[in-house]
Amino acid sequence: MLFDHIKLAFRNLKHRGIRSWLTMLGIFIGIAAVVSLITLGNALQGAITGQFDTLDPDKLIISNAETGFGPPGSTAIEKLNDHDLELIENVNGVDLAVQRLIRTVTLEYNKAAVFGYATNIPENDKHISLIYDALNVKTQSGRLLTKDDRKKVVLGHNYADSNNDFGKAVTVGKKIKIQGEEFEVIGILEQASSFITNQIIILPDEDIRRILGINKEIDIIVVQVDNLDNIETIANNLEQSLRRDRSLKVGEEDFSVETPQQGLQTVNNILAAISAVIVGIASISLLVGGIGIANTMYTSVLERTREIGVMKAVGARNKDILSIFLFESALLGLAGGIIGALIGLTLAFAVSFTVSTVFPTLNFNVNLSIPLLSLAILFSLVIGTVSGVLPALQASKLRPVEALRA
């Protein structure tokens, strides 16, 4: 009997042809949007997490309050200074504190000019070792900078690509202009999983300060702790020292002390909030799709009043009529969910392919999530079934005599 009801419901939907497809359109769009957005959100989260993998867990990043978007510390109005550096060096648990600059500069090569992010290499061997360790970089060709280098530069891997913005690969030994001043390229870095590292421009501290007219400013301070197990305690000690030095109360901080884990958590929270909002908006399509199914089922009841009367006249019970109409609406939801999930997955893979082509070093991979697809299809099935409840009840309560007169 159950199979007969499903078969009859399927035949009725097939008979209505284009109307059934139009009814499922809202479900298509909603499920496709939800599946593609969640899948791409997971891929984006994985890609960003991969960028944080280059940061060592035993290092803290200290910067002043930011006023916009840009490299850490670069948009702070009040910069860190030597006094802050000395204060941080004297905090218990700090093994080493190194000043960093991260600035936007212009590069000229092959008659083309582009913008890039430049960072400094300090003039102390121990500090240099910490920075290279933190960046986790190795050269593909040439060598890294030393404390004695002047007017020399090391470039990220992307600049050695012939498809870069210069239209020509930069190689070791070539001259490149930075802020209008000529530098010799002495090293090209190996390709990294971080697109930031692949675009980096590394200059001696004295040179970057000279060409940008920077005196004592510090964008960020990288702190290496002496015991990874105490990193949270050391971070709290640093916050207390800076607050005390600046006469600030808790909650009034104009600086931040951040571990790599905290930075990653902040980014993940932002991504989760954005995903929730976008999925919420996409879910409106599912509501529209449910209303479309309900409207179609009500119309179907009106059109098939005589048919319902005939079925009841030959012995069909209320629950049989109810089952037939519920199966029809459930099939609309199920078909819409399956097709929408496939469309959403296809869109996600297409976007992933495009992003990976444009940014080959970004680990933007889409993974097939069976639980996500199953939940999306199940949700669509539930939407379809619930949307058909009232029309099905209306059909099952029709009196045979009144239905035959219609």
C-alpha positions as CSV (number, residue, x, y, z in Angstrom):
1,M,0.0,0.0,0.0
2,L,2.8,2.4,0.9
3,F,4.6,1.8,-2.4
4,D,1.3,2.4,-4.3
5,H,0.9,5.7,-2.6
6,I,4.5,6.8,-3.4
7,K,4.0,5.6,-7.0
8,L,0.8,7.5,-7.4
9,A,2.3,10.6,-5.9
10,F,5.3,10.4,-8.3
11,R,2.9,10.0,-11.3
12,N,0.9,13.0,-10.2
13,L,4.1,15.2,-10.0
14,K,5.3,13.9,-13.3
15,H,1.9,14.8,-14.8
16,R,2.2,18.4,-13.7
17,G,5.6,18.7,-15.4
18,I,6.8,22.3,-15.5
19,R,4.7,23.3,-12.5
20,S,6.6,20.8,-10.4
21,W,10.0,22.1,-11.5
22,L,8.9,25.7,-10.9
23,T,7.7,24.7,-7.4
24,M,11.1,23.2,-6.6
25,L,13.0,26.2,-7.8
26,G,12.9,27.9,-4.4
27,I,14.2,24.7,-2.8
28,F,16.9,24.4,-5.5
29,I,18.2,27.9,-4.8
30,G,18.0,27.6,-1.0
31,I,19.8,24.2,-0.7
32,A,22.4,25.1,-3.3
33,A,23.2,28.4,-1.5
34,V,23.4,26.7,1.9
35,V,25.6,23.8,0.7
36,S,27.9,25.9,-1.4
37,L,28.3,28.6,1.3
38,I,29.0,26.2,4.1
39,T,31.4,24.2,2.0
40,L,33.3,27.3,0.8
41,G,33.3,28.6,4.4
42,N,35.0,25.4,5.6
43,A,37.5,25.7,2.7
44,L,38.2,29.4,3.6
45,Q,38.7,28.5,7.2
46,G,41.1,25.8,6.3
47,A,43.0,28.1,4.0
48,I,43.3,30.8,6.7
49,T,44.3,28.2,9.3
50,G,47.1,27.2,6.9
51,Q,48.4,30.8,6.9
52,F,48.7,30.7,10.7
53,D,50.7,27.4,10.5
54,T,53.7,29.5,9.7
55,L,53.6,31.1,13.1
56,D,55.5,29.5,16.0
57,P,53.5,28.6,19.1
58,D,56.1,30.0,21.4
59,K,56.0,33.5,20.1
60,L,53.7,36.5,21.0
61,I,52.9,39.5,18.9
62,I,52.5,42.9,20.5
63,S,51.1,45.9,18.7
64,N,49.3,49.1,19.5
65,A,45.6,49.7,18.7
66,E,44.9,49.6,15.0
67,T,42.8,52.2,13.1
68,G,42.1,50.2,9.9
69,F,43.0,47.2,7.8
70,G,46.6,46.4,7.0
71,P,49.6,44.5,8.2
72,P,49.8,44.2,12.0
73,G,50.9,47.5,13.6
74,S,51.0,49.4,10.3
75,T,47.7,51.3,10.9
76,A,48.4,52.2,14.6
77,I,48.4,56.0,15.1
78,E,50.6,55.7,18.2
79,K,53.5,53.4,17.4
80,L,55.5,51.2,19.7
81,N,58.9,52.6,20.6
82,D,62.2,51.7,22.2
83,H,60.8,52.3,25.7
84,D,58.1,49.7,25.1
85,L,60.7,47.3,23.7
86,E,62.9,47.7,26.8
87,L,59.9,47.3,29.1
88,I,58.9,44.1,27.4
89,E,62.4,42.7,27.5
90,N,62.4,43.0,31.3
91,V,59.2,41.1,31.8
92,N,59.6,37.7,33.5
93,G,59.4,34.8,31.1
94,V,60.5,36.8,28.0
95,D,63.5,35.2,26.4
96,L,63.8,37.6,23.4
97,A,62.0,40.6,22.1
98,V,62.6,41.9,18.5
99,Q,61.2,45.0,16.9
100,R,59.6,44.6,13.5
101,L,58.4,46.9,10.7
102,I,55.8,45.9,8.2
103,R,55.1,48.6,5.6
104,T,53.7,49.1,2.1
105,V,56.3,50.0,-0.5
106,T,56.4,50.4,-4.3
107,L,58.5,48.1,-6.4
108,E,59.7,48.8,-10.0
109,Y,61.0,46.2,-12.4
110,N,60.7,45.6,-16.1
111,K,59.1,49.1,-16.5
112,A,56.2,48.1,-14.2
113,A,55.4,49.3,-10.7
114,V,53.5,47.4,-8.0
115,F,52.8,47.7,-4.3
116,G,54.1,45.1,-1.8
117,Y,54.6,44.5,1.9
118,A,58.1,45.0,3.1
119,T,59.6,43.9,6.4
120,N,62.9,44.5,8.1
121,I,65.7,42.3,9.2
122,P,67.3,43.5,12.5
123,E,71.1,44.0,12.9
124,N,71.7,41.4,15.6
125,D,72.5,37.8,14.8
126,K,70.3,36.4,17.5
127,H,67.4,38.6,16.5
128,I,67.8,37.7,12.9
129,S,67.7,34.0,13.7
130,L,64.5,34.5,15.6
131,I,62.8,36.3,12.7
132,Y,63.8,33.7,10.1
133,D,62.6,31.0,12.5
134,A,59.3,32.8,13.0
135,L,58.9,33.3,9.3
136,N,60.0,29.7,8.6
137,V,61.7,30.7,5.3
138,K,64.4,29.1,3.1
139,T,65.8,30.3,-0.1
140,Q,65.1,28.7,-3.4
141,S,68.1,30.5,-4.9
142,G,70.6,32.9,-3.5
143,R,70.8,33.5,0.2
144,L,69.2,35.2,3.1
145,L,70.1,38.7,4.4
146,T,72.8,39.1,7.2
147,K,73.4,41.9,9.5
148,D,76.2,43.3,7.3
149,D,74.1,43.6,4.1
150,R,73.1,47.0,2.7
151,K,71.0,47.9,-0.3
152,K,70.2,44.2,-0.9
153,V,66.8,42.5,-0.8
154,V,65.3,39.0,-0.5
155,L,61.9,38.4,-2.3
156,G,59.1,36.0,-1.9
157,H,58.6,33.1,-4.3
158,N,55.8,34.9,-6.3
159,Y,58.2,37.5,-7.7
160,A,60.2,34.7,-9.4
161,D,57.1,33.7,-11.3
162,S,57.1,34.9,-14.9
163,N,53.3,35.5,-14.6
164,N,53.8,38.0,-11.8
165,D,52.6,41.7,-12.0
166,F,55.9,42.7,-13.6
167,G,55.3,40.3,-16.5
168,K,58.8,38.9,-16.0
169,A,60.5,36.7,-13.4
170,V,62.8,38.4,-11.0
171,T,66.1,36.4,-10.5
172,V,69.0,36.6,-8.1
173,G,71.5,39.3,-9.2
174,K,68.9,41.5,-10.8
175,K,68.3,45.1,-9.7
176,I,64.9,46.2,-8.5
177,K,63.8,49.6,-7.4
178,I,62.1,50.0,-4.0
179,Q,60.6,53.4,-3.2
180,G,62.7,54.7,-6.2
181,E,66.0,53.4,-4.8
182,E,67.9,50.5,-6.5
183,F,68.5,47.3,-4.6
184,E,70.2,44.0,-5.6
185,V,68.2,40.8,-5.3
186,I,70.3,38.4,-3.4
187,G,67.7,35.7,-2.6
188,I,64.4,34.2,-3.7
189,L,62.4,32.3,-1.1
190,E,61.1,28.8,-1.6
191,Q,57.3,28.6,-2.2
192,A,55.4,28.5,1.1
193,S,51.9,27.6,2.1
194,S,51.3,31.2,3.2
195,F,50.5,33.7,0.4
196,I,51.9,36.4,2.7
197,T,55.3,34.8,2.8
198,N,55.2,34.3,-1.0
199,Q,54.7,38.0,-1.5
200,I,57.2,39.2,1.2
201,I,59.9,41.8,0.6
202,I,62.8,41.5,3.2
203,L,65.1,44.5,3.6
204,P,67.8,45.4,6.1
205,D,66.5,47.5,9.0
206,E,68.7,50.5,8.2
207,D,67.6,50.5,4.5
208,I,63.8,50.3,5.1
209,R,64.0,53.0,7.7
210,R,66.0,55.3,5.4
211,I,63.8,54.9,2.3
212,L,60.6,55.3,4.3
213,G,61.9,58.1,6.6
214,I,61.2,56.1,9.7
215,N,63.2,56.9,12.9
216,K,62.3,55.1,16.1
217,E,58.9,53.7,15.2
218,I,58.1,50.0,15.8
219,D,55.1,48.4,14.2
220,I,55.1,45.2,16.2
221,I,57.3,43.4,18.7
222,V,57.8,39.7,18.4
223,V,58.4,38.0,21.8
224,Q,59.8,34.6,22.2
225,V,59.0,33.1,25.6
226,D,61.3,30.9,27.6
227,N,58.6,28.3,28.4
228,L,55.8,27.4,26.0
229,D,53.8,25.9,28.8
230,N,53.6,29.3,30.5
231,I,52.8,31.4,27.4
232,E,49.4,32.5,28.7
233,T,50.8,33.6,32.0
234,I,53.6,35.5,30.3
235,A,51.1,37.2,28.0
236,N,49.1,38.3,31.1
237,N,52.3,39.6,32.7
238,L,53.1,41.6,29.5
239,E,49.6,43.1,29.5
240,Q,49.9,44.1,33.2
241,S,53.3,45.7,32.7
242,L,52.1,47.7,29.6
243,R,48.9,48.8,31.4
244,R,50.9,49.8,34.5
245,D,53.4,51.8,32.4
246,R,50.6,53.5,30.5
247,S,48.4,54.1,33.5
248,L,45.5,52.2,31.9
249,K,42.7,50.2,33.6
250,V,41.6,46.7,32.5
251,G,39.4,47.2,29.4
252,E,41.1,50.4,28.4
253,E,44.1,48.8,26.6
254,D,45.4,50.7,23.6
255,F,47.6,47.7,22.7
256,S,47.2,44.0,22.1
257,V,49.2,41.0,23.2
258,E,48.3,38.1,21.0
259,T,49.3,34.5,20.7
260,P,49.0,32.7,17.3
261,Q,46.2,30.6,18.8
262,Q,44.3,33.7,19.8
263,G,44.7,35.3,16.4
264,L,43.4,32.1,14.8
265,Q,40.5,31.9,17.2
266,T,39.6,35.6,16.4
267,V,39.6,34.9,12.7
268,N,37.6,31.7,13.1
269,N,35.0,33.5,15.2
270,I,34.6,36.2,12.5
271,L,34.3,33.6,9.8
272,A,31.7,31.7,11.8
273,A,29.6,34.8,12.3
274,I,29.8,35.7,8.6
275,S,28.8,32.2,7.6
276,A,25.9,32.2,10.0
277,V,24.6,35.5,8.6
278,I,25.0,34.3,5.0
279,V,23.4,30.9,5.6
280,G,20.5,32.7,7.4
281,I,19.9,34.8,4.4
282,A,20.1,31.8,2.1
283,S,17.6,30.0,4.3
284,I,15.0,32.6,3.3
285,S,15.0,30.8,-0.1
286,L,14.1,27.6,1.7
287,L,11.1,29.4,3.3
288,V,10.1,30.8,-0.1
289,G,10.4,27.2,-1.5
290,G,8.2,25.8,1.3
291,I,5.6,28.5,0.6
292,G,5.7,27.5,-3.1
293,I,5.2,23.9,-2.3
294,A,2.2,24.7,0.0
295,N,0.7,26.9,-2.8
296,T,1.1,24.2,-5.4
297,M,-0.4,21.6,-3.1
298,Y,-3.4,23.8,-2.3
299,T,-3.9,24.4,-6.1
300,S,-3.6,20.7,-6.6
301,V,-6.4,20.0,-4.1
302,L,-8.7,22.4,-5.9
303,E,-7.9,21.0,-9.3
304,R,-8.4,17.4,-8.2
305,T,-11.5,17.7,-6.0
306,R,-13.5,15.4,-8.3
307,E,-10.6,12.9,-8.4
308,I,-10.6,12.9,-4.6
309,G,-14.3,12.4,-4.6
310,V,-14.0,9.4,-6.9
311,M,-11.2,7.8,-4.8
312,K,-13.4,8.2,-1.7
313,A,-16.4,6.8,-3.5
314,V,-14.5,3.6,-4.4
315,G,-13.3,3.1,-0.8
316,A,-10.2,5.4,-0.2
317,R,-10.0,6.4,3.4
318,N,-9.0,9.8,4.7
319,K,-5.6,8.6,5.7
320,D,-5.0,7.3,2.1
321,I,-5.8,10.7,0.7
322,L,-3.6,12.4,3.3
323,S,-0.7,10.0,2.5
324,I,-0.9,10.6,-1.2
325,F,-0.7,14.4,-0.8
326,L,2.0,14.3,1.9
327,F,4.1,12.0,-0.3
328,E,3.7,14.5,-3.2
329,S,4.9,17.4,-1.1
330,A,7.7,15.3,0.4
331,L,8.9,14.2,-3.0
332,L,9.0,17.8,-4.1
333,G,11.2,18.7,-1.1
334,L,13.4,15.6,-1.6
335,A,13.9,16.2,-5.3
336,G,14.6,19.9,-4.7
337,G,17.1,19.0,-2.0
338,I,19.0,16.4,-4.0
339,I,19.3,18.7,-7.1
340,G,20.0,21.7,-5.0
341,A,22.8,19.9,-3.0
342,L,24.4,18.8,-6.3
343,I,24.2,22.3,-7.7
344,G,25.7,23.8,-4.5
345,L,28.5,21.3,-4.5
346,T,29.3,21.9,-8.1
347,L,29.4,25.7,-7.5
348,A,31.7,25.2,-4.5
349,F,34.1,23.1,-6.6
350,A,34.0,25.6,-9.4
351,V,34.9,28.5,-7.0
352,S,37.6,26.4,-5.4
353,F,39.2,25.6,-8.8
354,T,39.1,29.3,-9.7
355,V,40.6,30.5,-6.5
356,S,43.3,27.8,-6.7
357,T,44.1,28.8,-10.2
358,V,44.4,32.5,-9.3
359,F,46.2,31.9,-6.0
360,P,48.1,28.6,-6.5
361,T,49.8,28.8,-3.1
362,L,46.6,29.2,-1.2
363,N,45.4,25.9,0.2
364,F,41.8,26.5,-0.8
365,N,40.5,23.0,-1.0
366,V,36.8,21.9,-1.0
367,N,36.1,18.7,0.8
368,L,33.0,16.5,0.1
369,S,31.0,16.4,3.3
370,I,28.5,13.6,3.4
371,P,27.0,14.7,6.7
372,L,26.4,18.2,5.3
373,L,24.8,16.9,2.1
374,S,22.7,14.4,4.1
375,L,21.5,17.1,6.5
376,A,20.7,19.5,3.6
377,I,18.6,16.9,1.8
378,L,16.9,15.8,5.0
379,F,16.1,19.4,5.8
380,S,14.6,19.9,2.4
381,L,12.5,16.8,2.8
382,V,11.2,18.0,6.1
383,I,10.4,21.5,4.5
384,G,8.5,19.8,1.7
385,T,6.6,17.5,4.1
386,V,5.6,20.2,6.5
387,S,4.5,22.5,3.7
388,G,2.1,19.8,2.4
389,V,0.5,19.0,5.8
390,L,-2.3,21.6,5.6
391,P,-3.2,21.0,2.0
392,A,-3.2,17.2,2.6
393,L,-5.5,17.6,5.6
394,Q,-7.8,19.8,3.5
395,A,-7.9,17.1,0.8
396,S,-8.5,14.2,3.2
397,K,-11.5,16.0,4.9
398,L,-13.4,16.5,1.7
399,R,-16.8,14.8,1.7
400,P,-17.3,12.4,-1.3
401,V,-20.6,13.9,-2.4
402,E,-19.4,17.5,-2.3
403,A,-16.2,16.6,-4.1
404,L,-18.1,14.8,-6.9
405,R,-20.3,17.9,-7.4
406,A,-17.3,20.2,-7.9
